[in-house]
Amino acid sequence: RDFFFCGAIDLCMGVGRVLAACILVAVLVSGSRAFSIPCLGGALKLRSSEMPPAKRIGIVGAGIAGCSLAKVLKDKGMAVTVFEMGRGAGGRMATRKSREIPGLAINHGAPVFSASQEDFQRMLKPLIDSGSVKRWNGTIATLDAGSLQTSPSALGDAYVGAPDMSSVCEALLTGVETRFQTQVAGIERQDKEWLLRSKDEKELGRFDWLCVTSHTMGHPRWQRVFGFAPPLETLAGQHPQLSPLAEPLKDVVTTPVMVTMVTYPEAGPAADALARLPGDILDVASHPSISRISRQVAGGFVSLVVHSTPDFARRFEHVYGSTSAAALLAAEKWKTEENKSNEKDVLAELHGDALGLLLRLNASPPADSEPVFGPVLHRWGSAFAANPPGTNPPVVNEELGLAICGDWTAAPAPSSLYYGVEASAVSGLTLGRSILSKL
């Protein structure tokens, strides 16, 4: 038995040496990643450890659509770079913070969001498990500004980022290269690559695929805000085959919103007054300037966030916050003394209207209460899409590797601030899978 056992071992070792030699010969002769073993009649095919280089994918916009898209692509090994004009990720899920006031965190866009679709729920699960998202336990009510009567909201389960709303997008971008406070002002097609440039013609990067998550890059509003033609409009003029993607962007309709924010210590007369509000979030009806009020407690502070009605925001379409991305990055006109003066007037009117409503609700901070932050003004000009169902544009040009996403490309969903986050995220997830299927 020992004789036969040792013979079997010798035979296996001999076959192994022959097989190894055949593999070496095949690699040297073929010089390719895929090859067959000639001494086995080509019956066994192997692939070397060398892998094709990852596709380089540039994403413009670090809102929830861009971050969801980046997560899908990065998890499949793509080399993803995200460009964002703002100071950080989030878009409508951004959180206002201050270096001078540690702990200050104001969710001045979407205060909460829904998660009714399975696709979005699957994306959220690991974020919930890691603590970047949690179920929101506050109260939402609808307030009639005329009668001051309230009724409960029908939103159902709601979620927030933890410790603040921007944590959601920050978690999705883990391991992704990001370029914040960077405006993509020019897009060129060179040598089968996308070349991105800044306003001063500096090269920002070259990519195999380009994904745009902000419709303003093809919308007339870009010209009004930044003072030069929308990059996608210019690009479509050079490449007419991109017109089916670029042209519909001109017709995207959004709901503008002005926002005021003011913060007080969590303990004190102002906090006591705000605690008397009949809900953490009030969706306000029948008021000429106010559409929503939210009370947010975080980091030892309580903040009052007021959203205007769209009509109020349209009245002051010419006014931007002097610390906005538009002012900080590009358009000098938003830094002028005239704009700053207009900004103060709008802030005073909207904040004054809010205090008047709070006074009627017996929830207005005492006049001598000193805020630790604000009041300040912010404008959401393009964050909340209002296009009706059936106006969604095509989103992918596979030939050139250009794609577009955002809540205005998503399947119709309830028209609400709370559902917009979900619609945007699903558009990014859907586009990510579509791109991967074409690679």
QUIPEBEL-V938049 format. One record per residue. N is the residue number from 1. RES is the residue in one letter. SS is DSSP state (hx for helix, st for strand, lp for the rest). OMEGA is omega in whole degrees, 0 to 359 (* if undefined). Layout:
BEGIN
n	res	ss	omega
N	RES	SS	OMEGA
N	RES	SS	OMEGA
END
This chain:
BEGIN
n	res	ss	omega
1	R	lp	179
2	D	hx	182
3	F	hx	182
4	F	hx	180
5	F	hx	180
6	C	hx	178
7	G	hx	179
8	A	hx	179
9	I	hx	180
10	D	hx	180
11	L	hx	180
12	C	hx	180
13	M	hx	179
14	G	hx	178
15	V	hx	180
16	G	hx	180
17	R	hx	178
18	V	hx	180
19	L	hx	179
20	A	hx	179
21	A	hx	179
22	C	hx	179
23	I	hx	180
24	L	hx	179
25	V	hx	182
26	A	hx	180
27	V	hx	182
28	L	hx	183
29	V	hx	186
30	S	hx	183
31	G	lp	182
32	S	lp	181
33	R	lp	181
34	A	st	183
35	F	st	175
36	S	st	181
37	I	lp	186
38	P	hx	184
39	C	hx	173
40	L	hx	178
41	G	lp	180
42	G	lp	184
43	A	lp	182
44	L	lp	180
45	K	st	181
46	L	st	177
47	R	st	182
48	S	lp	182
49	S	lp	180
50	E	lp	180
51	M	lp	176
52	P	lp	181
53	P	lp	180
54	A	lp	176
55	K	lp	177
56	R	st	184
57	I	st	176
58	G	st	179
59	I	st	178
60	V	st	180
61	G	lp	180
62	A	lp	168
63	G	st	184
64	I	hx	177
65	A	hx	181
66	G	hx	181
67	C	hx	176
68	S	hx	177
69	L	hx	180
70	A	hx	180
71	K	hx	180
72	V	hx	184
73	L	hx	180
74	K	hx	181
75	D	hx	177
76	K	lp	172
77	G	lp	179
78	M	lp	177
79	A	st	190
80	V	st	172
81	T	st	182
82	V	st	178
83	F	st	183
84	E	lp	179
85	M	lp	184
86	G	lp	182
87	R	lp	182
88	G	lp	183
89	A	lp	172
90	G	st	186
91	G	hx	179
92	R	hx	177
93	M	hx	180
94	A	lp	178
95	T	st	178
96	R	st	179
97	K	lp	180
98	S	lp	177
99	R	lp	183
100	E	lp	184
101	I	lp	180
102	P	lp	179
103	G	lp	179
104	L	lp	179
105	A	lp	182
106	I	st	176
107	N	st	190
108	H	lp	174
109	G	lp	176
110	A	lp	180
111	P	lp	175
112	V	lp	176
113	F	st	180
114	S	lp	175
115	A	lp	184
116	S	lp	184
117	Q	lp	184
118	E	hx	181
119	D	hx	180
120	F	hx	179
121	Q	hx	178
122	R	hx	179
123	M	hx	183
124	L	hx	188
125	K	hx	179
126	P	hx	177
127	L	hx	175
128	I	hx	180
129	D	hx	182
130	S	hx	178
131	G	lp	179
132	S	lp	177
133	V	st	177
134	K	st	176
135	R	st	180
136	W	lp	184
137	N	lp	179
138	G	lp	182
139	T	lp	176
140	I	st	179
141	A	st	173
142	T	st	182
143	L	st	172
144	D	st	186
145	A	lp	178
146	G	lp	184
147	S	lp	185
148	L	lp	175
149	Q	lp	179
150	T	st	175
151	S	st	183
152	P	st	178
153	S	lp	178
154	A	lp	184
155	L	lp	184
156	G	lp	182
157	D	lp	179
158	A	lp	184
159	Y	st	174
160	V	st	172
161	G	st	180
162	A	lp	8
163	P	lp	177
164	D	lp	189
165	M	lp	181
166	S	hx	180
167	S	hx	181
168	V	hx	181
169	C	hx	178
170	E	hx	179
171	A	hx	180
172	L	hx	183
173	L	lp	178
174	T	lp	180
175	G	lp	180
176	V	lp	176
177	E	st	182
178	T	st	177
179	R	st	181
180	F	lp	184
181	Q	lp	181
182	T	lp	179
183	Q	lp	172
184	V	lp	185
185	A	lp	181
186	G	st	179
187	I	st	180
188	E	st	175
189	R	st	181
190	Q	st	174
191	D	lp	178
192	K	lp	176
193	E	st	171
194	W	st	178
195	L	st	180
196	L	st	181
197	R	st	174
198	S	lp	180
199	K	lp	179
200	D	lp	175
201	E	lp	177
202	K	lp	179
203	E	st	181
204	L	st	180
205	G	st	178
206	R	st	188
207	F	st	175
208	D	lp	178
209	W	st	175
210	L	st	180
211	C	st	181
212	V	st	183
213	T	lp	177
214	S	lp	182
215	H	hx	182
216	T	hx	179
217	M	hx	174
218	G	hx	187
219	H	lp	179
220	P	hx	180
221	R	hx	179
222	W	hx	180
223	Q	hx	181
224	R	hx	185
225	V	hx	189
226	F	hx	173
227	G	lp	174
228	F	lp	189
229	A	lp	177
230	P	lp	184
231	P	hx	181
232	L	hx	176
233	E	hx	177
234	T	hx	181
235	L	hx	180
236	A	hx	175
237	G	hx	179
238	Q	hx	182
239	H	lp	185
240	P	hx	180
241	Q	hx	178
242	L	hx	181
243	S	hx	179
244	P	hx	176
245	L	hx	188
246	A	hx	186
247	E	hx	181
248	P	hx	181
249	L	hx	180
250	K	hx	185
251	D	hx	178
252	V	lp	181
253	V	lp	177
254	T	st	179
255	T	lp	181
256	P	lp	180
257	V	st	168
258	M	st	183
259	V	st	169
260	T	st	180
261	M	st	174
262	V	st	187
263	T	st	178
264	Y	st	172
265	P	st	183
266	E	lp	178
267	A	lp	179
268	G	lp	184
269	P	hx	181
270	A	hx	179
271	A	hx	179
272	D	hx	180
273	A	hx	181
274	L	hx	178
275	A	lp	180
276	R	lp	174
277	L	lp	183
278	P	lp	177
279	G	lp	176
280	D	lp	174
281	I	st	177
282	L	st	171
283	D	st	191
284	V	st	176
285	A	st	174
286	S	lp	175
287	H	lp	185
288	P	lp	185
289	S	lp	186
290	I	st	178
291	S	st	184
292	R	st	174
293	I	st	175
294	S	st	176
295	R	st	185
296	Q	st	180
297	V	st	181
298	A	st	171
299	G	lp	182
300	G	lp	182
301	F	st	170
302	V	st	183
303	S	st	174
304	L	st	181
305	V	st	183
306	V	st	175
307	H	st	179
308	S	st	168
309	T	lp	176
310	P	hx	181
311	D	hx	177
312	F	hx	181
313	A	hx	180
314	R	hx	177
315	R	hx	184
316	F	lp	181
317	E	lp	182
318	H	lp	185
319	V	lp	175
320	Y	lp	173
321	G	lp	183
322	S	lp	176
323	T	lp	181
324	S	lp	177
325	A	hx	179
326	A	hx	181
327	A	hx	184
328	L	hx	188
329	L	hx	196
330	A	lp	196
331	A	lp	181
332	E	hx	184
333	K	hx	179
334	W	hx	178
335	K	hx	185
336	T	lp	177
337	E	hx	178
338	E	hx	179
339	N	hx	179
340	K	hx	178
341	S	hx	177
342	N	hx	179
343	E	hx	179
344	K	hx	180
345	D	hx	180
346	V	hx	179
347	L	hx	181
348	A	hx	182
349	E	hx	183
350	L	hx	179
351	H	hx	177
352	G	hx	177
353	D	hx	180
354	A	hx	180
355	L	hx	177
356	G	hx	178
357	L	hx	178
358	L	hx	179
359	L	hx	178
360	R	hx	179
361	L	lp	183
362	N	lp	182
363	A	lp	181
364	S	lp	176
365	P	lp	178
366	P	lp	184
367	A	lp	181
368	D	lp	178
369	S	lp	181
370	E	lp	176
371	P	lp	175
372	V	lp	179
373	F	st	175
374	G	st	5
375	P	st	177
376	V	st	184
377	L	st	174
378	H	st	177
379	R	st	168
380	W	st	183
381	G	lp	187
382	S	lp	189
383	A	lp	189
384	F	lp	183
385	A	st	180
386	A	lp	181
387	N	lp	178
388	P	lp	177
389	P	lp	177
390	G	lp	180
391	T	lp	183
392	N	lp	182
393	P	lp	172
394	P	lp	189
395	V	lp	185
396	V	st	166
397	N	st	186
398	E	lp	183
399	E	lp	182
400	L	lp	180
401	G	lp	178
402	L	st	182
403	A	st	182
404	I	st	174
405	C	lp	183
406	G	lp	183
407	D	hx	178
408	W	hx	173
409	T	hx	185
410	A	lp	175
411	A	lp	181
412	P	lp	179
413	A	lp	178
414	P	lp	182
415	S	lp	185
416	S	lp	175
417	L	hx	186
418	Y	hx	180
419	Y	hx	183
420	G	hx	178
421	V	hx	180
422	E	hx	180
423	A	hx	179
424	S	hx	181
425	A	hx	180
426	V	hx	178
427	S	hx	177
428	G	hx	178
429	L	hx	181
430	T	hx	180
431	L	hx	179
432	G	hx	179
433	R	hx	179
434	S	hx	179
435	I	hx	181
436	L	hx	181
437	S	hx	182
438	K	hx	182
439	L	lp	*
END
